[in-house]
Amino acid sequence: MITVRPPTPLDTANMARLLNEIIEEGGSTALVRKVTGSDIAEWMNRDPARAAWHVALDDREKVVGFQWIEPADYLPEEAAEIATFVQIGQTGIGIGSALFAATRKAAGALGYVWINANIRADNEGGLIYYQSRGFQDYRVIEGYKMADGTIVDKRLKRFDL
């Protein structure tokens, strides 16, 4: 059984661990350097009035995923950027669905009109996940240069609330 709730400061180290495993595997996130629990805590405090964060916990209270929305400089004020991370090997069991149900509700409460997903074009799992939630393609960014110099295309998908 998956439980979703806002994260606490005690969750940040486990969120960083989960994210670092994804970064280390490569190919599904634009993040290329490992993060710490302090990094996660700092991100959570970037714009708390316009952001919403959720963690997914398994029946042992272990963090198995997390998701957040927040404003992005390249988006209009009525749009939020979304990021989703699920523990490697745990996709397809409802974690992403449970997270998005909470995030969608929070986005509406924060006054957002739509949610933007910015996905590496080679991230098949991410593309499928957002498509299955009802996100629609609206733009492609070709030749995006990541922090480590890797060049990838990005697909932007939109979910209207």
Buried (B, 14 or more C-beta within 10 A) or exposed (E): EBEBEEBEEEBBBBBBBBBBBBBEEEEBBBBEEEBEBEBBBEBBEEEEEBBBBBBBBBEEEEBBBBBBBBBEEEBEEEBBBBBBBBBEEBBEBEBBBBBBEBBBEBBEEBEBEBBBBBBBBEBEBBBEBBBEBEBEBEEEEEEBEBEEEEEBEBBBBBBEB
